[in-house]
Every structure is written in C-alpha cells, then in structure tokens.
Amino acid sequence: MISQLSKKIELKFWDTVIPMLSNSAWLRTAAKSLSDLYHDEQIVRHIAIGVVIAFAGFASGFLLFSLSTIF
C-alpha cells in the first residue's frame, strides 16, 4: 500500500516538474546552478558546518532557556 502511494506521489511530482523545467528558462538556470553547488565539495562542507553550528546554537539556547525557567 505504501509503495503504491509513493509511486503515485513520485509520478505526480515528475508530471509537474518536467513541464515546469521545459517551459521556464529561469528555472532551468536555477536548477543547474544548484546542481553545480551540490557537486562542489568545499561549498557542501561549508554548508554542512553552518548547519551543525546553527543546530548547536539552537540547542544551547533552548538549554539555557530551559535552565533559566527551572531555576
């Protein structure tokens, strides 16, 4: 049942995306730029480090807030 649902969702996704990419030069350019960024290991590493730092900041802020409300 779940596999049938996932197949239907995937087909609807591609039925929507393919015409959009075919008709929009701006969207094709943006998709190519994002693909180039994804394949650049240094940029991906910098983004991953940024995400880890953001999550650590959020977690420490949440911890400090929790401790300040408890005490």
C-alpha positions as CSV (number, residue, x, y, z in Angstrom):
1,M,0.0,0.0,0.0
2,I,2.7,2.5,0.9
3,S,4.8,1.6,-2.1
4,Q,1.8,2.3,-4.4
5,L,1.3,5.6,-2.7
6,S,4.9,6.6,-3.0
7,K,4.8,5.6,-6.7
8,K,1.8,7.8,-7.3
9,I,3.4,10.7,-5.4
10,E,6.6,10.3,-7.5
11,L,4.7,10.2,-10.7
12,K,2.7,13.4,-9.8
13,F,6.0,15.1,-8.8
14,W,7.6,14.4,-12.2
15,D,4.4,15.2,-14.1
16,T,4.6,18.6,-12.5
17,V,8.4,19.2,-12.6
18,I,9.1,18.2,-16.1
19,P,6.8,20.7,-17.8
20,M,8.0,23.4,-15.4
21,L,11.6,22.8,-16.4
22,S,10.7,22.6,-20.1
23,N,8.9,25.9,-20.1
24,S,11.0,28.0,-17.7
25,A,14.4,29.1,-18.7
26,W,14.9,30.8,-15.3
27,L,14.1,27.5,-13.5
28,R,16.5,25.5,-15.7
29,T,19.2,28.1,-14.9
30,A,18.5,27.9,-11.2
31,A,18.4,24.1,-11.2
32,K,21.8,24.0,-13.0
33,S,23.3,26.5,-10.5
34,L,22.1,24.4,-7.6
35,S,23.4,21.3,-9.1
36,D,26.8,22.8,-9.6
37,L,26.8,24.0,-6.0
38,Y,25.8,20.5,-4.8
39,H,28.8,18.9,-6.7
40,D,31.3,21.4,-5.2
41,E,32.7,19.5,-2.2
42,Q,34.1,22.6,-0.5
43,I,30.8,24.5,-0.6
44,V,28.8,21.5,0.6
45,R,31.3,21.1,3.5
46,H,30.8,24.8,4.4
47,I,27.1,24.5,4.3
48,A,27.2,21.3,6.5
49,I,29.4,23.1,9.0
50,G,27.0,26.1,9.1
51,V,24.0,23.8,9.7
52,V,25.8,22.0,12.5
53,I,26.7,25.3,14.1
54,A,23.1,26.6,13.7
55,F,21.7,23.4,15.4
56,A,24.3,23.7,18.2
57,G,23.3,27.3,18.8
58,F,19.6,26.5,18.8
59,A,20.2,23.6,21.2
60,S,22.3,25.6,23.6
61,G,19.8,28.5,23.5
62,F,17.0,26.1,24.2
63,L,19.0,24.6,27.1
64,L,19.8,28.0,28.6
65,F,16.1,29.0,28.3
66,S,15.0,25.7,30.0
67,L,17.5,26.1,32.8
68,S,16.5,29.7,33.4
69,T,12.9,28.8,33.7
70,I,13.6,25.9,36.0
71,F,15.8,28.0,38.3
